[in-house]
Amino acid sequence: MIRYRGFALALAVAFCLTVPAFAAEEEEFEDATDFTLIDVNGEEVTLFELLENGPVYMECWDLPCVNCIAELDALMPTYEELKDRGLQIVALSVDKPADEARVKAFVASKQWPYITLLDQNQEVKSAYGIIIKPTAYLINTGGQIVYTHIGYKKGDEDRIKEEFLKWLPEEPVEPEGEAEPGETEAPEGE
């Protein structure tokens, strides 16, 4: 009996020592669903093409949703601070087709710097299983949903910013093909 207890204790200690190793493994994230929609300027936008430039925070909103609008307004300073590091915010309007002109006018009046997409048939909303507005997803450049934020109350933008910082580089991202100020590209053949 004493041997059995000793063995059980040794087994329990060994298990406890290995649990942190399992906990330290990378977290598995759900893959985001790719989509293509038209933005308020009539341009076609594809999610996975956006991800080539940096992570995307996609928020589902509509005109009657006061909290959605409050969140998008509250994120403007964070977006301005982090956009050079690759952050992109997509405001996914799920308003009906009949409201398109109102959505465009509203977005223009707000002067949101975000990409505003029209999900008038609510296909993206359905694909992501969105029920409550606002619901937002942070999608990393690997196309994985790494953070979900549901609802909004004043101050949430600080928590959201912390999540952004986990997925952004420390330094600003330089767009490909642009030279540093004062730098010129050498002509071919040199």
Backbone torsions as a table, in degrees:
resi	resn	phi	psi	omega
1	MET	NA	-41.5	-179.5
2	ILE	-66.0	-39.9	178.2
3	ARG	-60.9	-40.9	-179.1
4	TYR	-62.4	-44.7	178.9
5	ARG	-64.0	-40.4	178.9
6	GLY	-63.6	-41.6	178.5
7	PHE	-65.8	-43.3	180.0
8	ALA	-62.8	-41.1	178.8
9	LEU	-64.8	-44.3	179.0
10	ALA	-62.3	-40.3	179.0
11	LEU	-65.1	-42.5	179.3
12	ALA	-63.6	-42.5	179.0
13	VAL	-63.8	-45.3	179.2
14	ALA	-60.3	-40.8	178.9
15	PHE	-63.8	-45.8	-179.1
16	CYS	-62.1	-34.3	179.9
17	LEU	-73.5	-25.7	-179.6
18	THR	-90.6	-19.0	-179.0
19	VAL	-59.2	-45.2	178.6
20	PRO	-59.5	-31.8	178.7
21	ALA	-64.2	-39.8	177.0
22	PHE	-68.1	-39.6	-178.5
23	ALA	-66.3	-28.2	-177.4
24	ALA	-78.9	-11.7	178.8
25	GLU	-62.5	156.8	-179.5
26	GLU	-60.2	140.3	176.5
27	GLU	-73.2	141.9	177.3
28	GLU	-93.2	134.7	-178.4
29	PHE	-115.9	154.9	176.8
30	GLU	-76.0	141.7	177.2
31	ASP	-75.3	139.9	175.5
32	ALA	-78.0	152.1	176.3
33	THR	-90.9	126.9	178.3
34	ASP	-72.7	153.0	177.3
35	PHE	-158.7	162.6	174.1
36	THR	-130.2	127.8	177.9
37	LEU	-135.7	169.4	175.8
38	ILE	-94.8	138.5	176.6
39	ASP	-90.6	178.7	-176.8
40	VAL	-66.1	-12.2	177.7
41	ASN	-97.7	3.6	179.0
42	GLY	85.3	7.6	-179.6
43	GLU	-90.5	144.7	176.8
44	GLU	-81.5	132.0	-178.4
45	VAL	-128.9	131.0	178.7
46	THR	-115.0	130.0	-177.2
47	LEU	-54.2	-52.7	-173.9
48	PHE	-65.7	-25.4	173.5
49	GLU	-70.5	-38.0	176.0
50	LEU	-61.6	-39.6	-176.6
51	LEU	-63.9	-18.5	176.1
52	GLU	-67.0	-19.1	-178.3
53	ASN	-101.3	-9.6	-179.5
54	GLY	146.8	175.2	-179.1
55	PRO	-65.4	154.5	-178.8
56	VAL	-121.4	129.8	171.2
57	TYR	-103.7	110.9	-176.4
58	MET	-107.0	118.2	178.8
59	GLU	-112.1	128.6	175.6
60	CYS	-84.9	126.5	-178.0
61	TRP	-147.3	167.8	168.8
62	ASP	-151.6	168.8	-174.1
63	LEU	-57.5	-40.7	-179.5
64	PRO	-73.1	-10.8	-173.7
65	CYS	-85.3	96.5	-178.5
66	VAL	-62.0	-41.5	-179.4
67	ASN	-68.2	-33.2	176.9
68	CYS	-61.7	-48.6	-178.2
69	ILE	-65.2	-39.8	178.2
70	ALA	-61.6	-41.2	179.3
71	GLU	-65.6	-47.1	-179.6
72	LEU	-61.8	-38.2	176.1
73	ASP	-64.8	-44.9	-176.2
74	ALA	-66.8	-26.0	-178.6
75	LEU	-82.8	-8.3	-176.8
76	MET	-57.8	-47.2	178.9
77	PRO	-62.7	-38.2	178.2
78	THR	-65.2	-43.1	178.5
79	TYR	-61.3	-46.1	-179.8
80	GLU	-60.3	-37.2	-179.9
81	GLU	-71.1	-35.9	-170.1
82	LEU	-108.2	-4.7	-176.3
83	LYS	-62.7	-32.0	178.9
84	ASP	-71.0	-13.1	176.7
85	ARG	-96.5	6.3	173.9
86	GLY	107.0	-3.0	-178.9
87	LEU	-66.6	135.1	174.2
88	GLN	-127.7	136.4	176.0
89	ILE	-116.5	130.4	177.8
90	VAL	-114.0	122.3	175.0
91	ALA	-96.1	106.1	-175.0
92	LEU	-92.4	97.8	-179.5
93	SER	-77.8	126.0	177.4
94	VAL	-108.1	23.6	176.3
95	ASP	-68.2	156.3	-178.8
96	LYS	-69.3	157.6	178.3
97	PRO	-53.7	-34.7	-179.9
98	ALA	-64.8	-19.3	-178.7
99	ASP	-96.5	5.9	-174.3
100	GLU	-55.2	-46.4	-179.1
101	ALA	-63.3	-40.7	178.2
102	ARG	-64.4	-40.9	179.0
103	VAL	-62.0	-48.3	-179.5
104	LYS	-60.0	-44.8	179.1
105	ALA	-64.4	-41.2	-179.5
106	PHE	-63.6	-47.2	-179.6
107	VAL	-61.8	-41.4	178.1
108	ALA	-63.6	-39.9	-179.7
109	SER	-68.6	-31.8	179.1
110	LYS	-76.7	-23.4	-176.5
111	GLN	56.7	38.8	176.0
112	TRP	-65.4	134.6	178.9
113	PRO	-85.1	5.4	-174.5
114	TYR	-81.1	165.1	169.4
115	ILE	-80.7	120.0	-179.5
116	THR	-109.9	115.4	-177.3
117	LEU	-103.2	148.9	-180.0
118	LEU	-103.3	108.3	177.1
119	ASP	-105.3	61.1	-171.4
120	GLN	-64.1	-29.7	177.6
121	ASN	-94.2	4.2	176.5
122	GLN	56.7	33.9	178.6
123	GLU	-70.3	-43.5	179.6
124	VAL	-69.4	-42.1	177.1
125	LYS	-55.0	-45.0	179.2
126	SER	-67.9	-43.4	-178.7
127	ALA	-60.3	-33.2	179.9
128	TYR	-93.1	-0.8	177.2
129	GLY	67.2	32.5	-177.4
130	ILE	-78.4	126.9	178.8
131	ILE	-115.5	-45.3	-176.1
132	ILE	-99.2	139.8	173.9
133	LYS	-114.6	137.0	-3.3
134	PRO	-79.7	143.5	166.7
135	THR	-127.6	133.3	-178.2
136	ALA	-133.1	149.1	177.9
137	TYR	-126.6	135.2	170.3
138	LEU	-97.8	120.4	-176.3
139	ILE	-113.3	122.2	-177.9
140	ASN	-77.8	173.9	-176.1
141	THR	-68.4	-12.6	174.6
142	GLY	-86.6	2.2	178.4
143	GLY	79.6	25.5	179.9
144	GLN	-110.8	142.3	175.8
145	ILE	-80.4	110.9	-174.1
146	VAL	-104.6	-8.7	179.7
147	TYR	-159.8	138.5	176.1
148	THR	-124.6	134.4	178.2
149	HIS	-126.2	120.8	-179.1
150	ILE	-115.9	132.4	-178.3
151	GLY	78.8	176.9	176.8
152	TYR	-157.0	136.1	168.3
153	LYS	-138.6	152.4	-177.0
154	LYS	-51.5	131.5	-178.9
155	GLY	103.6	-18.8	178.6
156	ASP	-59.4	-27.7	-177.5
157	GLU	-60.2	-27.8	177.9
158	ASP	-67.8	-43.6	178.4
159	ARG	-65.8	-40.4	179.3
160	ILE	-63.5	-41.9	179.3
161	LYS	-60.9	-40.4	177.5
162	GLU	-57.5	-40.3	178.6
163	GLU	-67.3	-41.6	177.9
164	PHE	-56.3	-46.1	-174.8
165	LEU	-62.2	-27.3	178.2
166	LYS	-67.0	-23.4	-171.2
167	TRP	-115.7	5.8	179.8
168	LEU	-109.8	149.4	175.1
169	PRO	-68.4	159.7	-179.8
170	GLU	-66.9	-34.3	-175.6
171	GLU	-107.7	157.9	175.8
172	PRO	-57.2	146.8	178.4
173	VAL	-88.2	129.9	179.1
174	GLU	-93.7	124.1	178.4
175	PRO	-57.9	140.4	-179.3
176	GLU	-62.0	142.5	175.2
177	GLY	88.1	-7.2	179.4
178	GLU	-98.3	134.8	178.4
179	ALA	-87.5	155.9	174.8
180	GLU	-63.0	151.9	176.6
181	PRO	-56.1	133.7	179.8
182	GLY	87.5	-12.0	179.5
183	GLU	-91.9	142.1	172.8
184	THR	-125.7	150.1	179.4
185	GLU	-81.3	140.0	178.8
186	ALA	-72.2	138.6	178.0
187	PRO	-62.4	153.9	179.4
188	GLU	-60.9	144.1	178.0
189	GLY	94.0	-5.1	178.3
190	GLU	-94.9	NA	NA
